[in-house]
Amino acid sequence: MKTNFIELNPGAVFAQRGENKAREDFTNVDIYDLPNINLTPYNCLVISGFADQDFLYEHRQIILDFVNARKILIFSGNLVTDWLPGGQLFVPKEIHSYKDYEVSIHTQHPIFEGVLEDDMTYNKGVSGFFARGHHPVPEGAEVLLTLPGDTPITYIDRVSTKGIIFVHVGSDLFGYMTPEINKTTDRIGPQLLKWVHEENATLQEEVTTG
């Protein structure tokens, strides 16, 4: 079953660079048009950390209703207002060494299959790009990636709503669809996309049979 993605464009320069223009399944819309958009045709809502989170808080019921319709929400960034169902605000990591940014795979998952921890941790030899803190996870959520001290940086929440919420405390993981030479992180974007398609098919089947 086809998955139709809708991505909220925050208008920020860095967000424009990561915009998923090449994906035919992605519809990119101005974030401030959200209250006027019919979300019914879409199965997955993609929101980046560059979004106006005060605006999202104002319209949080739209987001909650979307996910509760057995749909998928993907948020990549630092949560600074209480708009995300089940989400808690960003907590910066206390850093004493570059090793405090080392990424670990907490739970094996198809999204990160074949991806090396060092490739997520280091970008051109520098750590800290992938994640610099965490969101406390909802009880029952599945933690995928952590920083030292079992600090959760990426999780899947199937308990806060009737749908699925994927949260990563960093840059848009779909941005890894643009290949880099000899980096296993090239796998993340396509594998995340595949996972969303599979989860959407399951959710829609539940809607049909339920």
N, C-alpha and C positions, 0 to 999 in steps of 0.2 A: 504494500500500500504506500502511495506516494506521501512524503512528508513535505508540507509547505511551511517554510520558515518565514517569520517576519522579524526584522532586525530594526531596533530603534536607533536612529542616527542622532547622536547628541550634538553634532556640528563642530566638535573639537578637532583641531588639526591632526592630532595623533590618532584619533578615532577614524578620520578619513583615510589615513594610510592603511589601517587594518580592515577597512570596509570590505565585506565579502562580495565584491562586484562580480567576480568570476563565477559565482555559484548561481546557476539558473533557478535553483529552488528557493533562493533568498529574495525576499522583497524588502528593500531598504526604504524606510519612511522616517520623516522628521518626528522626533520624539514628541514635539508639542502638538502633533496631530493625533496622538493616541486616543483622546476622548471621542474623536469623530470617526474613528476607523472601525469598520465591521471586522471583528477578529474571527468570526465563525469559520472562514475558509482555511485558517491557519492552525497548524498543529504544534508549532514550536516557536516560542518567543525568545529572542536573543537580546540581551541587554549588557552593555559594557560599563565599566567603572567610570567612564567619562560622562555618563548620563547625569542629568540634573535630578539628583535624588530627592530634593525638596518637592519637585514636580511629581516624581514617582510616588512620594508619600501622599501627596494630595489626591492622587488617582490610584491608590493602592487597591481599592475594591475592584477596579477593572482587572488588575493583575491577578488578584485572588480568584475572581470569577473565571478567568481564562484557565488557570491551572486546575481548578476544581471541575472543569468540564473534561477531565481526564486528558489533559494536555501537558506539554513539557515546557519548562522555563529554564533557560541557561543564563546564569549571571557570572561574569568574570570581572572582578574588581574588588574594591574595598567598600564595604557597606557602612555608610555614615548616617543614614536615616532609617527609620523602622518601616520600610515599605515591603520588604521581602518576607513572604509567609514563612514562619518558622525560623527566620534568620536573626542573628544577633550582631551587634555592631563590631566593626573591625578593631582588633587589638594588635598594636605594633609589637614586633619581636624585639626583645632586649638583646642587643648585639654586643658581644665581647670579642668575637673573632669572625673571620670570613666563613669559618666552619659552621657558624650558627645558622647559615643560610643553606646548609646541605639538605637536599631533598631526598626523602626516602619513600619507597613504595610500601605503603602500609597494608594494602589489600591488593592482590593480583586482580587485574580487571582488563577487559578487552580494549578499553580506551588507551591504556598505557602498555599494551603488549609489545614487547621488543624494544621498549624505550629505556635507555640507560639512565640511571639516577644522576650520574655526572653530567650527562648532556642536558638534563633539566636544570642542574645546579649552576653550571658555568656557561657563560656566553663570552667567547673570546678570552677565556681565562679569568673572567670576573664573575663573582657570585652575587646573588641578591636580586637578579632580574626576575626570576620566576615567582618568588613570593617573599614578602617582608613582614609577615605577620599572620594572623589567623582570625577566623570567626568561630566562636564557640558553637559547636554543632548541636542541632536538635537531638533529643533523646531518641535513639533508634535509627539515626542516620548512618549511612555506610561511609566510613572514612577511607579514601583512596590513597592520598599522599599526605606526608607529614614533614615538618621540620624537626630538628633535634628536640628531645623531650616529649615526643609524641604530640607535637603541636599540629593540629589538623589544618591543612591548607586547601584540600579539595575533597568534596563530599557529595553524596547523592542522598536526597531527602525524599522518601516515599511515604512519610508518616504525617507531615503537617497539612497535606492537602489530599485530594482524590487523584492528583496527577503526580508528576515527578519534577523535582527541582534539583538541578545540577549547579553547584557553586564552586568556583575556583577563585582564590584570593590573589589574583594576578591578571596578566594580560589575556585578551581574547584567545582562547585555545584554538579557535578556528583559524587564527592567524598563522598557525603552523602548517596550513595548506600550501604556503609558499615554500618550496623546498630549499634547504640549505645543504651544502656539500658535506657529506660524511657526518651528518647529525641524525641520530635516531629519533630526535624530536620531530623530524619530518613526518613521522607516523601518526602523531597525535591528532592533527586536524582531520585527516581522512577517517581515522578510527573513531573519533568522536562523532563524525557525521554518520558513519555506519551504525553506531550504537543508537543514535537518535532515531534513525529509520526503523531499527528493530524494536525499540521500546514503543515507538508510535504505533507500529503494527499491532503490538500486544494490547496497548491501551484501547485502540479502536475496535479490536476484536471483543474486548470486554464490554465496550459500549453497545456493540451489536448484539451480543449474546445476553447482556445483563438487562 
